[in-house]
Amino acid sequence: MRNLSLCAPLLALAASLSAQDGGALYRQRCASCHDGGVGRAPQPAALKQMSPENVQFALISGAMTMQGYGLTQAEIRAVSQSVTGKVMAKEAFAKEAYCRDAGPPLDQALTQPRWNGWGVDASNQRFQPATMAQLSAGDVPRLKLKWAFGFPGDARAFAQPTVVGGRIFVGSAGRRVYSLNASTGCIYWVMEPDYAVRSAITIGQQDGRWTAYFGDQHANAYAVDAMTGNIYWKTRVNYHPMAVITGAPTLFEGRLYVPASSAEEVVGADANSAAASSAEAFRR
């Protein structure tokens, strides 16, 4: 008969050894940047706020692929759990976080206050007419927090929110796009793209349906149903290995214009890395 009294100590020992291995890997591959060596790298306190799933993704196919190169799945799991101090477990939203109904149709979007995409309009003027803003200078000192929304497992929020039709559309570093009720912050839907979404989201009406357009950190452009989050299509707009999309797509006269950038400076510091070699081969 199995001695159950030994199970708990053995599990605790296994978890301890895993954390030790993860800590050693962190010191070997990550500490030189994350302990203050590189300003843009999240420091240990920020890493503790992340989910181990997000760290694991970064090491396997995200921004930290170079650091994760050559590690086994078990080692990646160990370092992900070690730096976050959490055990792997997919975050789930409580049912109370979701809106009780689908909300009003987006057809009223053109008559409501809105901030669509990065610069509001095709000219990127970033100006909100007084008739839309309904906010005077005298109102500003009286503003108070109405609600707040936390991105689970993320240590930063790097996408500009879009406000259209009483809804907020925003991407996250944790590979999620959210549609929220602008008045209450409840969730209408959550959609999971392949990579993190830093671009602002553009809402447009195409073929009689309201669509949300955005790009991810692997140069994929998306079109999803703005009411449900269901994906219409996805396409990669640039095949450079370090290509990213940080700018908001623009919909104009039936065409979608998608800007592309790159993160070559990330791998430029190590000319011998696999990612740098791949980028150089692409240029040739």
C-alpha positions as CSV (number, residue, x, y, z in Angstrom):
1,M,0.0,0.0,0.0
2,R,1.4,3.4,-1.0
3,N,2.6,5.6,1.9
4,L,0.6,8.8,1.4
5,S,2.4,10.5,4.3
6,L,5.4,10.8,2.0
7,C,3.6,12.5,-0.9
8,A,3.5,16.0,0.5
9,P,7.2,16.2,1.5
10,L,8.2,14.7,-1.9
11,L,6.1,17.2,-3.8
12,A,7.5,20.1,-1.8
13,L,11.0,18.8,-2.5
14,A,10.3,18.5,-6.2
15,A,8.9,22.1,-6.3
16,S,12.0,23.3,-4.3
17,L,14.4,21.6,-6.7
18,S,12.5,23.0,-9.7
19,A,12.7,26.5,-8.3
20,Q,16.4,26.1,-7.6
21,D,17.0,25.0,-11.2
22,G,15.0,27.9,-12.5
23,G,16.9,30.3,-10.3
24,A,20.2,29.1,-11.7
25,L,19.0,29.4,-15.2
26,Y,17.8,32.9,-14.5
27,R,21.2,33.9,-13.2
28,Q,22.9,32.3,-16.3
29,R,20.7,33.7,-19.0
30,C,18.5,36.5,-17.7
31,A,20.0,38.3,-14.7
32,S,22.4,40.5,-16.7
33,C,19.5,42.3,-18.3
34,H,16.7,41.9,-15.8
35,D,18.7,42.8,-12.7
36,G,19.1,46.4,-14.0
37,G,21.6,45.9,-16.9
38,V,19.1,46.9,-19.5
39,G,16.6,49.7,-18.8
40,R,13.8,48.3,-20.9
41,A,13.9,44.8,-19.4
42,P,11.4,44.2,-16.6
43,Q,13.2,43.9,-13.2
44,P,12.5,41.1,-10.7
45,A,9.7,42.9,-9.0
46,A,7.9,43.4,-12.3
47,L,8.5,39.7,-13.3
48,K,6.8,38.7,-10.1
49,Q,3.6,40.4,-11.3
50,M,3.6,38.3,-14.6
51,S,2.1,34.9,-15.1
52,P,4.4,32.0,-15.7
53,E,2.5,31.3,-18.9
54,N,3.4,34.7,-20.3
55,V,7.1,34.2,-19.4
56,Q,7.1,30.8,-20.9
57,F,5.6,32.1,-24.2
58,A,8.3,34.9,-24.3
59,L,11.0,32.3,-24.0
60,I,9.6,29.9,-26.6
61,S,8.3,32.1,-29.3
62,G,8.2,35.7,-28.1
63,A,10.7,38.5,-27.3
64,M,13.0,36.2,-25.2
65,T,13.4,33.4,-27.8
66,M,17.2,34.1,-27.9
67,Q,17.5,33.5,-24.2
68,G,15.3,30.4,-24.3
69,Y,17.2,28.9,-27.2
70,G,18.6,25.4,-26.3
71,L,16.5,25.0,-23.1
72,T,14.3,22.0,-22.6
73,Q,10.6,22.4,-22.0
74,A,11.1,21.5,-18.4
75,E,13.9,24.1,-18.0
76,I,11.7,26.8,-19.5
77,R,8.9,25.9,-17.2
78,A,11.2,26.0,-14.2
79,V,12.6,29.4,-14.9
80,S,9.1,30.8,-15.7
81,Q,7.8,29.6,-12.4
82,S,10.9,30.7,-10.6
83,V,10.9,34.3,-11.8
84,T,7.2,34.8,-11.2
85,G,6.9,32.8,-8.0
86,K,3.8,31.1,-9.3
87,V,2.8,27.7,-10.5
88,M,1.6,27.2,-14.0
89,A,-2.1,27.7,-14.2
90,K,-4.1,29.4,-16.9
91,E,-5.8,32.5,-15.5
92,A,-9.6,32.4,-15.8
93,F,-12.0,35.3,-15.3
94,A,-14.8,34.9,-12.8
95,K,-18.3,34.9,-14.5
96,E,-19.0,38.1,-12.6
97,A,-16.4,39.8,-14.7
98,Y,-18.5,39.4,-17.9
99,C,-21.3,41.7,-19.0
100,R,-24.8,40.2,-18.5
101,D,-25.9,41.0,-22.0
102,A,-24.4,41.5,-25.5
103,G,-24.8,45.3,-25.2
104,P,-26.3,47.7,-27.7
105,P,-25.5,47.4,-31.4
106,L,-22.5,49.4,-32.7
107,D,-24.7,51.2,-35.3
108,Q,-25.0,54.0,-32.8
109,A,-21.2,54.5,-32.8
110,L,-21.2,57.4,-35.1
111,T,-23.4,59.5,-32.8
112,Q,-21.5,58.7,-29.5
113,P,-18.2,60.1,-28.2
114,R,-15.4,57.9,-29.6
115,W,-11.6,57.6,-30.0
116,N,-11.0,55.2,-32.9
117,G,-7.6,53.9,-33.6
118,W,-4.5,55.9,-32.8
119,G,-5.3,59.4,-34.0
120,V,-9.2,59.4,-34.1
121,D,-9.4,60.1,-37.8
122,A,-7.5,59.4,-41.1
123,S,-5.5,62.6,-40.6
124,N,-4.3,61.5,-37.1
125,Q,-5.1,64.9,-35.7
126,R,-5.7,63.4,-32.2
127,F,-8.4,66.0,-31.6
128,Q,-11.8,65.4,-30.0
129,P,-14.5,67.9,-31.0
130,A,-16.3,69.5,-28.0
131,T,-19.6,68.1,-29.3
132,M,-18.2,64.6,-28.9
133,A,-16.0,65.0,-25.8
134,Q,-18.7,66.7,-23.7
135,L,-16.0,67.7,-21.3
136,S,-14.9,71.2,-20.4
137,A,-11.7,72.5,-18.8
138,G,-13.6,73.2,-15.7
139,D,-14.7,69.5,-15.4
140,V,-11.2,68.2,-15.3
141,P,-10.4,68.9,-11.6
142,R,-13.6,67.1,-10.6
143,L,-12.8,63.8,-12.5
144,K,-12.8,60.7,-10.3
145,L,-11.9,57.1,-10.9
146,K,-15.1,55.2,-12.0
147,W,-13.6,51.7,-12.5
148,A,-10.3,50.0,-13.3
149,F,-9.4,46.8,-15.2
150,G,-6.3,44.8,-14.5
151,F,-4.7,42.7,-17.3
152,P,-4.2,39.3,-15.6
153,G,-0.6,38.0,-15.7
154,D,0.8,41.2,-17.3
155,A,3.3,43.6,-15.7
156,R,2.6,46.4,-18.2
157,A,-0.1,47.8,-20.5
158,F,1.4,49.0,-23.8
159,A,-1.6,49.3,-26.1
160,Q,-3.7,52.5,-26.6
161,P,-7.4,51.8,-25.9
162,T,-10.0,52.5,-28.6
163,V,-13.5,53.7,-27.6
164,V,-16.3,53.2,-30.0
165,G,-20.1,52.7,-29.5
166,G,-19.9,52.6,-25.7
167,R,-17.2,49.9,-25.8
168,I,-13.5,49.9,-25.1
169,F,-11.2,47.7,-27.3
170,V,-7.7,47.1,-26.1
171,G,-4.9,44.7,-26.6
172,S,-2.5,43.3,-24.0
173,A,1.1,42.1,-23.5
174,G,-0.4,38.7,-22.5
175,R,-1.7,37.9,-26.0
176,R,-5.3,38.9,-25.4
177,V,-7.6,41.5,-26.9
178,Y,-10.5,42.7,-24.8
179,S,-13.9,44.3,-25.5
180,L,-15.1,46.1,-22.3
181,N,-18.2,48.1,-21.4
182,A,-17.0,51.7,-21.3
183,S,-19.4,52.6,-18.4
184,T,-18.8,49.6,-16.1
185,G,-15.6,47.8,-17.3
186,C,-17.3,44.4,-17.6
187,I,-16.0,42.1,-20.3
188,Y,-18.0,41.6,-23.5
189,W,-15.5,39.2,-25.0
190,V,-11.8,38.1,-24.9
191,M,-10.0,37.0,-28.0
192,E,-6.5,35.4,-28.1
193,P,-4.3,36.3,-31.0
194,D,-1.0,34.5,-31.6
195,Y,1.2,37.2,-30.1
196,A,1.1,40.3,-27.9
197,V,-0.9,43.2,-29.2
198,R,0.6,46.6,-28.9
199,S,-1.2,48.5,-31.7
200,A,-4.3,50.5,-31.1
201,I,-7.4,48.8,-32.5
202,T,-9.3,50.4,-35.4
203,I,-13.1,49.8,-35.7
204,G,-14.7,50.0,-39.1
205,Q,-17.8,49.0,-41.0
206,Q,-17.0,46.7,-43.9
207,D,-19.5,44.6,-45.9
208,G,-22.3,45.6,-43.5
209,R,-20.5,44.4,-40.4
210,W,-18.5,46.1,-37.7
211,T,-15.0,44.8,-37.6
212,A,-12.0,45.3,-35.3
213,Y,-8.6,45.6,-37.0
214,F,-5.2,45.3,-35.2
215,G,-1.7,43.8,-35.5
216,D,0.4,41.7,-33.2
217,Q,4.1,41.5,-32.3
218,H,4.9,39.0,-35.1
219,A,3.6,41.2,-37.9
220,N,0.2,39.4,-38.1
221,A,-2.8,41.6,-39.0
222,Y,-6.3,40.5,-37.8
223,A,-9.9,41.3,-38.6
224,V,-12.4,40.2,-35.9
225,D,-16.1,40.7,-35.3
226,A,-16.3,43.7,-33.1
227,M,-19.5,42.4,-31.4
228,T,-18.3,38.9,-30.7
229,G,-14.5,38.7,-31.1
230,N,-14.8,35.9,-33.6
231,I,-12.0,36.0,-36.2
232,Y,-12.8,36.9,-39.8
233,W,-9.2,36.6,-41.1
234,K,-5.5,36.8,-40.2
235,T,-2.5,37.5,-42.5
236,R,1.1,38.1,-42.0
237,V,2.1,41.4,-43.6
238,N,5.9,41.2,-43.3
239,Y,8.1,38.0,-43.2
240,H,11.2,39.6,-41.7
241,P,12.0,37.4,-38.6
242,M,11.9,40.5,-36.3
243,A,9.0,42.2,-37.9
244,V,6.3,43.7,-35.6
245,I,3.2,45.8,-35.8
246,T,3.0,48.7,-33.3
247,G,1.0,51.1,-35.4
248,A,-2.8,51.1,-35.7
249,P,-4.2,49.9,-39.1
250,T,-6.2,52.5,-41.0
251,L,-9.4,51.6,-43.0
252,F,-10.0,54.0,-45.9
253,E,-12.4,53.5,-48.8
254,G,-12.5,49.7,-48.5
255,R,-8.7,49.3,-48.1
256,L,-6.9,48.4,-44.9
257,Y,-3.4,50.0,-44.5
258,V,-1.2,48.2,-42.0
259,P,2.2,49.7,-40.9
260,A,5.1,47.4,-40.0
261,S,8.2,47.9,-37.9
262,S,10.9,45.6,-36.5
263,A,12.7,44.8,-33.3
264,E,16.2,44.2,-34.8
265,E,17.8,46.2,-32.0
266,V,16.8,43.4,-29.6
267,V,19.1,40.9,-31.3
268,G,21.6,43.4,-32.6
269,A,23.5,43.2,-29.3
270,D,24.4,39.6,-30.0
271,A,25.6,39.1,-33.6
272,N,26.0,35.4,-33.0
273,S,22.5,34.7,-31.9
274,A,20.2,32.5,-34.0
275,A,17.7,35.4,-34.4
276,A,20.4,37.8,-35.6
277,S,21.7,35.2,-38.1
278,S,18.2,34.7,-39.4
279,A,17.7,38.4,-39.8
280,E,21.0,38.9,-41.7
281,A,20.1,36.0,-44.0
282,F,16.7,37.6,-44.7
283,R,18.4,40.9,-45.7
284,R,20.7,39.1,-48.1
